[in-house]
Amino acid sequence: MSIERVKRLINEPENIRLELKEAVGALPNNLFETICSMLNRDGGDIILGVNDDGVVLGVEESLVSNMVTNLVNLSNNQQKLDPPFILSPQFYQLNGKWIIHIQVPASSQVHKTNNIIFDRSNDGDFKITHPHQIAEIYNRKHNLYTEGTIYPALRFEDFKSELFTKVRNLINNNNATHPWLSLSDQQLLEVAGLWKRDFQTGHEGYTMAAALLFGKDEVIQQIVPHYKIDALVRIKDTYRYDDREYIQTNLIEAYDQLMAFVAKTLSDKFYMEGDQRVSLRTKIFREIVANMIVHREYTNAYPCTFIIYADKIVAENANNPHGNGPIDPNNFTPFPKNPTIAKLFIQLGRVDELGSGVLNVNRLINEYINKGTVQFIEGATFKTIISVSSEAHEKIGGAIGGAIGGAIKRAIERAFEGVTEGVKEKLAALLGVIERNEGNRVPYYKEMTHLPERTIEAYIKRLKDAGLIEFKGDAAQTGGYYLTEKMKSKLK
């Protein structure tokens, strides 16, 4: 979240979604009562280091790091928060004083702290003790968050075992000291909120979110038979498509496949964030792709689509709306549609925090596309529309179905007779990425294609041996891969 939004929050009065707390030398004693109540209600923001009147008192600078670490660990500790819901607090310096911001999503589960359920109202946090009040919270969450639907017959054997290694690697890359890294596979699922017990019905087991995130493809199709993501390029053939990716796999690998489709079909542009060179295409579309996956209503059979046209890019998915019409990036309240799925994606480093997609895409879109605009539209379906001016289209175009893409495919066909179609497609995708982004190395092309590093190395060797690419420059520092003159002549 930007410091600008935190400043706006500090100037607002406390309400059902905002709590200001003094915390000069320690975490407030009642902090987890507020966290618990916000998880059980509609989520919200907690800012430490600010009093009830919005006066910034600050947090002792030497204690900030330890307080943030304690917050993360306590939110993951079942003795403090049951079930655990790991939080990702951020800290900022404001007028020379340090403050800590905690974004608390609404949860699809009912939480306790110190074995007491709390709920949130405009008056603050209050204990829930009467059975009918507890039942009301369970009913509200059951009806609102379908990701938490329990499937008692769903077994651990129904999950793809290799995904647990992938998830741990992603978490480790994002946070090498993450507390989940020491857990067994079953413990990880439980702490991530993917196993639950319904205290009303007595049902217990893995949830729809668990199936969607870790399930084998055939298991997902039995639980959600209409689930798919359809990615299309419709630039030349506007009635059918120039290129297509039909995705029906778990959400973790679906993200990779859709990002690979983006890398294959859209060119890139580099951007300096501070002193670091970053890929604008990745920065923008990781937000859009993650939003499609994290906030989709999976019980709705409406198709999820990502379509590249000549003058716009449109992403659309079924939605459980909390408003209607275009979202104002300067004045909106993020609301998770699948908080458990969102929580895991945050730990993987694929989502920064709730609301980051709207803010980051709006901030960067003009850097990527000259005169480009973006709209996020809330309704029965959620639409993201990036409009592209005609003079800017060449900068983001280059779909594989175009003339250059056709030449690349033909070159691969001739050079690799007898190779499977799947390998040919990946070789063509990699060659297309190199054609649009010459002079880079394996780590860059891995990021652009989302193929494993060993696969990239093997494919690059094949392309070199076929005389389609070559390495130029200093092998230790500035060198990179380029199309050979032979390949360039084919494109001409």
C-alpha positions in Angstrom: 0.0 0.0 0.0 1.3 3.5 -0.7 2.2 5.9 2.0 -0.4 8.3 0.4 -3.3 6.0 1.3 -1.9 5.5 4.8 -1.9 9.3 5.3 -5.5 9.5 4.1 -6.5 6.8 6.6 -4.9 8.6 9.5 -7.0 11.7 8.7 -10.2 9.7 8.8 -12.2 9.0 12.0 -12.1 5.4 13.3 -14.8 3.2 11.9 -15.7 -0.4 11.4 -12.8 -0.9 9.0 -10.2 1.4 10.6 -8.5 1.3 14.0 -5.8 3.6 15.2 -3.6 2.4 18.2 -0.8 3.8 20.2 2.2 1.5 20.3 5.3 3.5 21.2 7.2 0.7 23.0 5.1 -2.5 22.5 2.2 -4.1 20.6 -1.1 -3.1 22.2 -2.6 -5.7 24.6 -5.9 -5.7 22.7 -4.4 -5.8 19.2 -5.4 -9.3 18.5 -9.0 -8.6 19.6 -9.2 -6.1 16.8 -7.4 -8.4 14.3 -9.8 -11.2 15.2 -12.9 -9.0 14.9 -11.9 -7.6 11.6 -11.2 -11.1 10.2 -14.6 -12.1 11.4 -16.4 -9.1 9.9 -15.3 -7.1 6.8 -11.6 -6.7 7.3 -10.0 -3.3 7.6 -6.8 -1.4 8.4 -5.0 -1.1 11.8 -2.3 1.6 12.1 0.1 1.4 15.1 1.8 4.5 16.4 -1.2 6.9 16.0 -3.7 7.8 18.7 -7.5 7.9 18.4 -7.4 11.6 17.3 -5.1 10.8 14.4 -2.0 12.3 16.1 1.2 10.5 15.0 3.0 9.5 18.2 5.3 7.0 16.4 6.8 3.6 17.3 10.2 3.5 18.9 12.6 3.1 15.9 14.7 0.4 17.5 11.6 -1.7 18.2 9.9 -1.5 14.8 11.5 -4.6 13.2 11.0 -6.8 16.2 7.4 -5.7 16.5 6.7 -6.6 12.9 8.4 -10.0 13.3 6.3 -10.7 16.5 3.1 -9.7 14.7 3.8 -12.1 11.8 4.7 -14.9 14.2 1.7 -14.4 16.5 -0.7 -14.3 13.6 0.6 -17.7 12.6 0.4 -19.1 16.1 -2.7 -21.1 16.8 -2.4 -20.4 20.5 -2.9 -16.7 19.8 -5.1 -16.7 16.7 -7.2 -19.8 15.9 -7.3 -20.7 13.1 -4.0 -18.8 12.2 -4.1 -16.1 9.5 -0.6 -14.9 8.7 -0.5 -11.1 8.3 2.0 -9.0 6.3 2.5 -5.7 8.2 4.3 -2.8 6.6 6.1 0.1 8.2 6.6 3.6 7.1 8.3 6.8 8.3 6.0 9.8 8.5 7.2 13.2 9.7 10.2 11.6 11.2 8.3 9.0 13.1 7.7 5.3 12.4 4.3 3.8 12.1 3.2 0.2 11.3 0.3 -0.6 9.0 -1.6 -3.9 9.2 -4.0 -4.7 6.4 -6.5 -7.3 7.7 -8.6 -9.0 5.1 -12.1 -10.4 5.7 -11.7 -14.1 6.3 -13.8 -17.0 5.1 -13.3 -18.7 8.5 -14.4 -17.8 12.0 -11.5 -16.9 14.2 -10.8 -16.8 18.0 -8.1 -15.1 20.1 -7.4 -16.6 23.5 -10.4 -18.9 22.8 -12.8 -16.0 22.4 -14.7 -15.0 19.2 -14.7 -11.2 18.6 -16.9 -9.3 16.1 -16.5 -5.7 14.8 -18.9 -2.8 14.9 -18.6 1.0 14.7 -18.2 1.0 18.4 -15.1 -1.3 18.2 -14.5 -4.9 19.1 -17.0 -7.0 21.1 -17.0 -10.6 22.5 -19.4 -13.1 20.9 -20.6 -15.6 23.5 -24.3 -16.4 22.7 -24.7 -19.5 20.4 -27.1 -17.7 18.1 -24.6 -14.8 17.5 -21.9 -17.4 16.7 -24.2 -19.2 14.3 -25.0 -15.8 12.5 -21.2 -15.3 11.8 -20.9 -18.9 10.5 -23.9 -18.5 8.3 -22.8 -15.2 6.9 -19.4 -16.5 6.0 -20.7 -19.7 4.5 -23.0 -17.8 2.2 -20.5 -15.2 1.2 -17.3 -17.2 0.8 -17.9 -20.3 -1.2 -14.1 -21.1 -1.3 -14.6 -22.4 2.3 -17.1 -25.1 1.3 -16.0 -28.3 2.9 -15.6 -31.5 0.9 -15.4 -34.3 3.5 -14.5 -36.9 0.8 -11.5 -34.8 -0.4 -8.3 -36.6 0.6 -4.7 -35.6 0.8 -4.0 -38.1 -2.0 -6.2 -35.9 -4.3 -3.5 -33.2 -4.3 -0.5 -32.9 -6.7 2.5 -33.8 -4.5 5.0 -31.8 -6.5 3.1 -28.5 -5.9 4.2 -28.5 -2.2 7.9 -28.3 -3.3 7.0 -25.5 -5.8 5.1 -23.6 -3.1 7.9 -23.9 -0.6 10.4 -22.6 -3.2 8.2 -19.6 -4.0 7.7 -18.8 -0.3 11.4 -19.1 0.3 12.2 -16.8 -2.6 9.8 -14.3 -1.1 10.8 -14.7 2.6 13.6 -17.1 3.5 12.5 -17.1 7.2 8.8 -17.7 6.6 7.3 -19.8 9.4 5.5 -22.1 7.0 8.8 -23.5 5.5 9.3 -25.8 8.5 5.8 -27.4 8.3 4.9 -30.7 6.8 2.6 -30.7 3.8 -0.5 -31.5 5.9 0.4 -28.8 8.4 0.9 -26.3 5.7 -2.6 -26.9 4.3 -4.1 -26.5 7.8 -2.2 -23.3 8.7 -3.1 -21.9 5.3 -6.8 -22.3 6.2 -7.4 -25.1 3.6 -8.7 -27.5 6.1 -11.5 -26.5 8.5 -14.3 -27.8 10.7 -17.9 -26.6 10.6 -19.0 -26.4 14.2 -22.6 -26.2 13.2 -22.8 -29.3 11.0 -19.9 -31.3 12.3 -18.4 -31.6 8.9 -14.7 -31.3 8.6 -12.1 -31.7 5.8 -10.4 -29.9 3.0 -12.1 -27.0 1.2 -12.9 -25.9 -2.3 -9.9 -23.5 -2.0 -7.6 -26.5 -1.2 -8.9 -28.3 -4.3 -8.4 -25.3 -6.5 -4.9 -24.6 -5.3 -3.4 -28.0 -4.9 -5.9 -30.5 -6.6 -5.1 -32.8 -9.4 -6.7 -31.7 -12.6 -9.3 -34.5 -12.6 -10.3 -33.7 -9.0 -10.8 -30.0 -9.8 -13.0 -30.9 -12.8 -15.2 -33.0 -10.6 -15.6 -30.3 -7.9 -15.9 -27.3 -10.3 -16.7 -28.9 -13.8 -17.1 -25.5 -15.5 -13.7 -24.2 -14.3 -11.4 -22.9 -17.1 -9.4 -19.8 -18.1 -9.6 -19.0 -21.8 -6.7 -16.7 -23.1 -7.1 -15.5 -26.7 -5.4 -13.2 -29.2 -8.0 -11.6 -31.5 -6.0 -9.1 -33.6 -6.2 -10.5 -37.2 -9.0 -13.1 -36.8 -11.5 -11.2 -34.6 -14.2 -13.9 -35.0 -12.1 -16.9 -33.8 -8.5 -16.2 -32.6 -4.9 -15.9 -33.8 -3.6 -17.7 -30.7 -5.2 -19.4 -27.7 -4.3 -20.9 -24.4 -7.0 -23.1 -22.7 -6.1 -23.5 -19.0 -7.8 -26.1 -16.8 -5.3 -26.8 -14.0 -4.7 -25.8 -10.4 -4.5 -22.0 -9.6 -0.8 -22.1 -8.8 0.2 -23.5 -12.2 -2.7 -21.6 -14.0 -1.0 -18.4 -12.9 2.3 -19.6 -14.5 0.6 -20.6 -17.7 -1.3 -17.3 -18.1 1.8 -15.3 -17.4 3.7 -17.4 -20.1 0.9 -16.6 -22.5 1.3 -12.9 -21.7 5.1 -13.1 -22.2 4.6 -14.9 -25.6 2.1 -12.5 -27.0 3.0 -9.0 -25.6 6.3 -7.2 -26.0 8.1 -5.8 -23.0 9.4 -2.4 -21.9 11.9 -1.8 -19.2 11.5 0.7 -16.4 13.8 1.9 -13.6 12.4 1.6 -10.1 15.0 3.4 -8.0 18.3 1.9 -9.3 16.7 -1.4 -10.4 15.7 -2.3 -14.0 12.3 -4.1 -14.0 10.0 -5.5 -16.6 6.9 -3.3 -16.9 5.0 -6.1 -18.6 5.6 -8.4 -15.6 4.8 -5.7 -13.1 1.5 -4.9 -14.7 0.2 -8.2 -15.8 1.1 -10.1 -12.7 -1.4 -7.9 -10.9 -4.1 -8.4 -13.5 -3.6 -12.2 -13.7 -3.5 -12.6 -9.9 -6.6 -10.5 -9.6 -8.4 -12.8 -12.1 -7.4 -15.9 -10.1 -7.7 -14.6 -6.5 -11.0 -12.7 -6.8 -13.0 -15.0 -9.1 -16.3 -16.6 -7.9 -15.7 -20.2 -8.6 -19.2 -21.5 -8.2 -20.4 -19.3 -11.1 -20.1 -21.0 -14.5 -19.5 -17.7 -16.3 -16.3 -18.1 -18.4 -13.1 -16.5 -17.2 -11.4 -14.8 -20.2 -8.2 -12.9 -21.1 -8.5 -11.4 -24.6 -5.9 -9.3 -26.5 -7.6 -7.2 -29.2 -6.0 -4.6 -31.6 -7.1 -1.7 -29.4 -7.6 -3.1 -26.0 -6.9 -6.0 -23.5 -9.9 -7.3 -21.6 -9.8 -9.6 -18.5 -13.2 -10.7 -17.2 -14.3 -13.2 -14.5 -17.4 -14.1 -12.5 -17.7 -11.9 -9.4 -19.3 -11.7 -6.0 -19.8 -7.9 -6.2 -19.3 -5.4 -3.4 -20.3 -2.4 -5.4 -21.2 -1.5 -9.0 -19.4 0.4 -11.7 -15.8 1.7 -12.3 -13.5 1.7 -9.3 -11.8 5.0 -8.3 -8.2 4.1 -7.5 -8.0 7.2 -5.3 -11.0 6.2 -3.2 -11.8 2.5 -2.9 -11.9 -0.1 -0.2 -10.3 -3.5 -1.2 -12.5 -6.5 -0.4 -11.3 -10.1 -0.9 -13.6 -12.4 -2.7 -11.5 -15.5 -1.8 -9.5 -14.5 1.3 -7.9 -17.9 1.8 -6.7 -18.1 -1.8 -5.5 -14.5 -1.6 -3.6 -15.2 1.6 -1.6 -18.0 0.0 -0.9 -15.9 -3.1 0.4 -13.2 -0.8 2.8 -15.7 0.8 4.0 -16.8 -2.6 4.9 -13.2 -3.5 2.3 -13.1 -6.4 0.1 -10.5 -4.6 1.6 -7.7 -2.6 -1.5 -6.9 -0.6 -5.2 -6.3 -1.1 -5.8 -3.4 -3.5 -2.3 -3.4 -4.9 -3.4 -4.5 -8.3 -5.6 -1.4 -8.9 -3.0 1.0 -7.6 0.0 -0.5 -9.3 -1.6 -0.9 -12.8 -2.9 2.7 -12.7 0.5 3.9 -11.6 2.4 2.1 -14.4 0.1 1.8 -17.4 1.3 5.1 -19.0 4.9 4.0 -18.7 4.1 0.8 -20.6 1.6 2.1 -23.2 1.7 5.7 -24.4 -1.7 7.2 -23.8 -3.0 3.9 -22.5 -5.8 3.9 -19.9 -7.1 1.2 -17.5 -10.5 0.6 -16.0 -11.5 -1.8 -13.2 -15.3 -2.3 -13.3 -17.1 -4.0 -10.5 -20.4 -5.9 -11.2 -21.8 -9.3 -11.7 -18.6 -9.9 -13.6 -15.3 -8.1 -12.8 -13.7 -6.5 -15.9 -10.3 -5.0 -16.3 -10.0 -3.1 -19.6 -6.7 -1.7 -20.9 -7.4 0.6 -23.8 -4.6 1.1 -26.3 -4.3 4.1 -28.6 -3.7 3.2 -32.3 -0.2 4.7 -32.4 0.8 2.8 -29.2 -0.4 -0.6 -30.4 2.9 -1.6 -32.0 4.5 -1.3 -28.7 2.4 -4.0 -27.1 1.6 -6.0 -30.1 3.6 -8.8 -31.6 1.1 -11.7 -31.1 2.5 -15.0 -32.1 -0.3 -15.3 -34.7 1.1 -12.4 -36.7 3.5 -12.5 -39.6 6.6 -12.7 -37.5 5.0 -15.3 -35.3 4.2 -17.4 -38.4 7.8 -17.1 -39.7 9.0 -18.3 -36.3 6.7 -21.2 -36.3 7.8 -22.2 -39.8 11.5 -22.0 -38.8 10.9 -24.2 -35.8 8.9 -26.7 -37.9 11.8 -27.0 -40.4 14.6 -27.1 -37.8 13.0 -29.7 -35.5 11.2 -32.4 -37.5 10.2 -35.3 -35.3 9.9 -33.2 -32.1 6.6 -33.2 -30.3 4.1 -30.4 -30.9 4.3 -29.3 -27.3 8.1 -28.9 -27.4 7.8 -27.0 -30.8 5.3 -24.6 -29.2 7.7 -23.9 -26.3 10.6 -23.5 -28.6 8.6 -21.1 -30.8 7.5 -19.1 -27.7 11.1 -18.8 -26.5 12.3 -17.8 -29.9 9.6 -15.2 -30.1 10.6 -13.8 -26.7 14.2 -13.6 -27.8 13.2 -11.9 -31.1 11.4 -9.2 -29.1 14.0 -8.9 -26.3 17.5 -9.6 -27.8 20.6 -9.3 -25.7 19.4 -11.0 -22.6 20.4 -14.2 -20.7 18.7 -17.3 -19.3 17.4 -15.7 -16.0 15.6 -13.0 -18.0 14.1 -15.5 -20.5 13.0 -17.7 -17.6 11.1 -14.7 -16.1 9.5 -13.9 -19.4 8.4 -17.5 -20.3 8.0 -19.0 -16.8 9.7 -22.1 -18.0 12.2 -23.9 -15.6 15.8 -22.7 -15.9 17.1 -26.1 -17.0 14.4 -26.2 -19.7 15.4 -22.7 -21.0 19.1 -23.8 -21.1 18.2 -27.0 -23.0 16.0 -25.1 -25.5 18.6 -22.3 -26.0 21.2 -25.0 -26.8 18.8 -26.5 -29.4 18.1 -23.1 -31.0 21.8 -22.4 -31.1 22.6 -25.8 -32.7 19.9 -25.2 -35.3 21.6 -21.9 -36.2 18.6 -19.7 -35.1 20.2 -17.8 -32.3 23.8 -17.0 -31.2 25.5 -15.5 -28.1 27.2 -12.2 -28.6 29.3 -10.1 -26.2 31.2 -10.7 -23.0 30.2 -14.0 -21.5 30.9 -12.8 -18.0 29.1 -9.5 -18.0 27.3 -7.9 -20.9 26.7 -10.6 -23.4 23.3 -12.0 -24.4 21.4 -14.0 -27.1 20.5 -12.6 -30.5 18.9 -13.9 -33.7 21.3 -15.1 -36.3 21.4 -13.4 -39.6 20.0 -16.6 -41.1 17.0 -16.3 -38.8 16.6 -12.6 -39.4 16.4 -13.2 -43.1 13.5 -15.6 -42.6 11.6 -12.9 -40.7 12.2 -10.4 -43.5 
